[in-house]
Amino acid sequence: MSLLIDVHSHLDHYLLFNKIDEIVQRAKNAGLKHIITNGINPETNRICLELSKKYGIIECGMGVYPRDALKKEAETGEAQLKVEEFDIDEEIEFIKKNKNNIAAISEVGLDFVNGESKLQIEDFQKMINLSEALDKPIVIHSRKAELKCIELLESSKNKKIVMHCFSGRKSMVTRIADNGWFMTIPTNVVRSFQFQDNAKMVPITQLFCETDSPYLSPYKDQMNEPAFIIESYKKIAEIKKMDINEVINSIYMNWQRIFE
């Protein structure tokens, strides 16, 4: 039985959602057992929930992405969705009601590309508290805010922390590993020295693989999808001088430790 896991994707994205049946079929053919698709606001949380109910291979992550950053991304066209104002406390109640239908609080965190934000910090603290209350893993976005994310998470009782696409300094990578948290290695590790270094520095017992579909493709000029997750596994095996099956089994055990 195949045991590949894509711990972070965005299957609600219109580029993937419109072809979801064939994408899921290709993922199954490629040996995937679990794919987490991640919500970032009320609209996408609900789409991800529906996808997880329709396809056995798909698990749902729900969260609130940095709201002002998302608004900015929508304005510039980077985020292809309508960003409407919403009450975060109402969304937290919705997530709580669906606690038995979700694998993680995800995707949440901080994004200081446009400067530090008090609102983001307050929202992120609410997401950390929610992950503690529900005893769920929390998957972290930390763009230009890596240190602040680490500091806030170090105050949390939750130890089921997954740093997604972490791009901070090596000293912070060491700090994350020393805290016993997990780190994802995305499929563009095939050409990213940052992610190759992360894979080298973090023990195999603290790694996951992700596609971040439809982003971060391992193949030039080709949209990413979960079926391509094997590229992360192969690169980790090469970097750590391990057998590919040993990598697959180790990462599956990581999944069992924090997601099951």
C-alpha positions in Angstrom: 0.0 0.0 0.0 1.3 3.5 -0.9 1.9 5.8 2.0 2.8 9.2 0.4 1.4 12.3 2.0 0.9 15.8 0.7 0.6 17.7 4.0 -0.2 21.1 2.4 -2.2 22.0 -0.8 -4.9 24.4 -2.0 -7.2 22.2 -4.0 -9.9 24.8 -3.8 -7.8 27.0 -6.1 -9.8 27.5 -9.4 -6.9 26.1 -11.5 -7.2 22.8 -9.6 -10.8 22.8 -8.5 -12.1 22.8 -12.1 -10.2 19.5 -12.7 -10.5 18.0 -9.3 -11.6 14.5 -10.3 -8.6 13.9 -12.6 -6.2 15.5 -10.1 -7.5 13.1 -7.3 -7.2 10.2 -9.7 -3.6 11.1 -10.6 -2.8 11.5 -6.9 -4.1 8.0 -6.2 -2.2 6.5 -9.1 1.0 8.2 -7.8 0.6 6.4 -4.4 -0.9 9.2 -2.2 -2.7 8.1 0.9 -3.5 11.6 2.4 -3.7 15.1 0.9 -4.5 18.0 3.2 -6.2 20.9 1.4 -6.1 24.1 3.4 -8.7 26.9 3.9 -7.7 30.5 4.4 -11.0 32.2 5.0 -14.7 31.3 5.4 -15.3 30.7 1.7 -12.3 28.4 1.2 -12.7 26.6 4.6 -16.2 25.5 3.3 -14.9 24.4 -0.1 -12.1 22.3 1.6 -14.6 20.7 3.9 -16.8 19.7 1.0 -13.8 18.3 -0.9 -12.8 16.2 2.1 -16.3 14.8 2.4 -16.4 13.9 -1.3 -12.9 12.3 -1.7 -11.6 9.8 0.8 -8.0 10.7 0.1 -8.5 14.4 1.0 -8.3 15.8 4.5 -9.5 19.3 5.5 -7.4 22.0 7.1 -9.3 25.1 8.3 -7.9 28.4 9.4 -7.8 32.2 9.0 -4.8 33.4 6.9 -3.5 36.9 7.7 -6.5 39.0 6.7 -4.8 42.2 5.7 -2.2 40.3 3.7 -4.9 38.3 1.9 -6.8 41.6 1.1 -3.6 43.0 -0.4 -3.0 39.8 -2.4 -6.6 40.0 -3.8 -6.1 43.6 -4.8 -2.9 42.8 -6.7 -4.4 39.7 -8.3 -2.1 37.3 -6.5 -5.0 35.7 -4.7 -7.7 34.7 -7.1 -10.7 35.1 -4.8 -13.1 37.7 -3.6 -12.0 38.8 -0.2 -15.0 39.9 1.9 -14.9 41.2 5.5 -15.9 38.6 8.1 -16.0 38.1 11.9 -13.1 35.9 12.9 -14.9 34.8 16.1 -17.8 33.5 14.1 -15.4 31.6 11.9 -13.8 30.1 15.0 -17.2 28.9 16.1 -17.7 27.3 12.7 -14.3 25.5 12.9 -15.1 24.3 16.4 -18.4 22.8 15.2 -16.5 20.9 12.5 -13.6 19.8 14.8 -14.3 16.1 13.9 -14.0 16.9 10.2 -10.7 18.6 10.2 -7.1 17.4 10.3 -5.4 20.7 11.3 -5.8 24.4 12.0 -4.3 25.5 8.7 -3.3 27.8 7.0 -2.6 30.4 9.6 0.3 32.6 10.8 1.8 36.0 10.0 2.8 37.8 6.8 4.7 41.0 7.3 5.6 41.6 3.6 3.8 45.0 4.0 5.0 45.6 7.6 4.1 44.3 11.0 0.4 44.1 11.8 -1.2 44.2 15.2 -4.4 42.7 13.7 -2.5 39.7 12.3 -0.8 39.1 15.7 -4.2 39.1 17.5 -5.8 36.8 14.8 -2.8 34.4 15.0 -3.0 34.2 18.8 -6.7 33.2 18.4 -5.7 30.5 15.9 -3.0 29.2 18.3 -5.6 29.1 21.1 -8.0 27.3 18.9 -5.5 24.6 18.0 -4.9 24.1 21.7 -8.6 23.9 22.5 -9.2 21.4 19.8 -5.9 19.5 20.3 -5.2 19.8 16.5 -1.9 20.3 14.7 -1.3 23.9 13.5 0.3 24.6 10.1 2.2 27.9 10.0 2.7 30.6 7.3 5.5 32.9 8.4 6.5 35.1 5.5 8.9 37.9 6.6 7.7 37.2 10.2 9.6 34.0 11.1 10.9 35.1 14.4 7.6 36.6 15.6 5.9 33.3 14.7 8.4 31.3 16.6 8.2 33.5 19.7 4.4 33.3 19.8 4.4 29.5 19.2 7.0 28.9 21.9 4.4 30.3 24.4 1.9 27.7 23.3 1.0 24.4 24.9 0.5 22.9 21.5 3.6 21.0 20.3 2.0 19.7 17.1 3.4 22.6 15.1 4.2 22.3 11.4 6.2 25.2 9.8 5.1 25.4 6.1 7.7 26.5 3.5 9.9 28.0 6.1 12.4 30.6 4.7 14.0 31.9 7.9 17.7 31.9 8.8 19.5 28.7 9.7 19.6 29.6 13.4 15.8 29.7 13.3 15.7 26.3 11.5 17.8 24.9 14.4 15.5 26.5 17.0 12.4 25.0 15.3 14.1 21.5 15.3 15.2 21.9 18.9 11.6 22.8 19.9 10.5 19.4 18.5 8.3 21.0 15.8 7.9 19.8 12.2 9.0 21.4 8.9 7.6 20.8 5.4 9.8 20.3 2.4 7.9 21.5 -0.7 8.4 20.0 -4.2 10.4 23.0 -5.5 13.2 21.6 -3.2 14.6 20.3 -6.5 16.0 23.8 -7.2 15.6 25.7 -3.9 18.8 25.8 -1.8 16.8 27.1 1.2 14.6 24.0 1.3 17.6 21.7 0.6 19.3 23.2 3.6 16.2 22.8 5.7 16.0 19.1 4.7 19.6 18.6 5.7 19.3 20.3 9.1 16.0 18.9 10.3 15.8 15.3 11.4 13.7 12.9 9.3 11.5 12.4 12.4 10.4 16.0 12.0 9.8 16.4 8.3 6.8 16.4 6.1 6.5 16.8 2.3 4.1 19.2 0.6 3.3 20.5 -2.9 1.5 23.8 -1.9 -0.4 23.1 -5.2 -0.9 24.8 -7.5 2.3 26.7 -6.5 5.9 25.7 -6.1 6.0 23.1 -8.9 9.1 20.9 -9.2 8.7 21.0 -13.0 9.3 24.2 -15.0 6.3 25.8 -16.6 4.0 23.1 -15.2 1.3 23.8 -12.5 1.9 21.8 -9.3 -0.5 19.1 -8.1 -0.4 16.4 -5.4 0.8 13.7 -7.8 4.2 15.4 -7.9 4.8 15.0 -4.2 7.3 12.2 -4.9 9.9 14.8 -5.9 10.1 16.0 -2.3 10.6 12.5 -1.0 13.3 11.7 -3.6 15.2 14.9 -2.8 15.1 14.2 0.9 16.4 10.6 0.3 19.2 12.0 -1.8 20.2 14.7 0.8 20.0 12.4 3.8 21.5 9.4 1.9 18.5 7.3 2.8 16.6 4.7 0.9 13.4 6.2 -0.6 11.2 3.6 1.1 12.8 4.5 4.5 12.0 8.2 3.9 8.4 7.3 3.0 7.9 5.1 6.1 9.5 7.7 8.4 7.3 10.5 7.2 4.2 8.3 7.4 5.1 7.6 11.1 5.4 11.4 11.6 1.8 11.7 10.2 0.6 9.0 12.6 2.2 10.7 15.5 0.5 14.1 15.1 -2.4 13.8 12.7 -4.0 10.5 13.8 
